[in-house]
Amino acid sequence: MCRLDDTMHVHVGYYEQGLDVEGVFFKSLETGKWQLFFDHTWYGITLLKHYEKYEDLGLLIGEYSIEDDKIEGEGNQLFERFFKKTG
């Protein structure tokens, strides 16, 4: 399992069309990049693409090079694109 900095995390979400769906970015201690996790089972969503699953975090959607001070804005945009693409 990857080592994550649990003090460096950001909740992101998609709140359009009556939906309230969230993911969480954690900062990797190994790579220094932000990793997006999504717990699809919490929302009862079946994804067509296979993602690596991490206990207590959900699916690892991707790893991104984002500056810490831009993670909220860019993170929300990345999550929205992921969700629209898969949902």
Buried (B, 14 or more C-beta within 10 A) or exposed (E): EBEBEEEBBBEBBBEEEEEEBBBBBBBBEEEEBBBBBBBBEEBEEEEEEEBEEBEEBBBBBBBBEBEEEEBBEBBBEBBBEBBEEBE
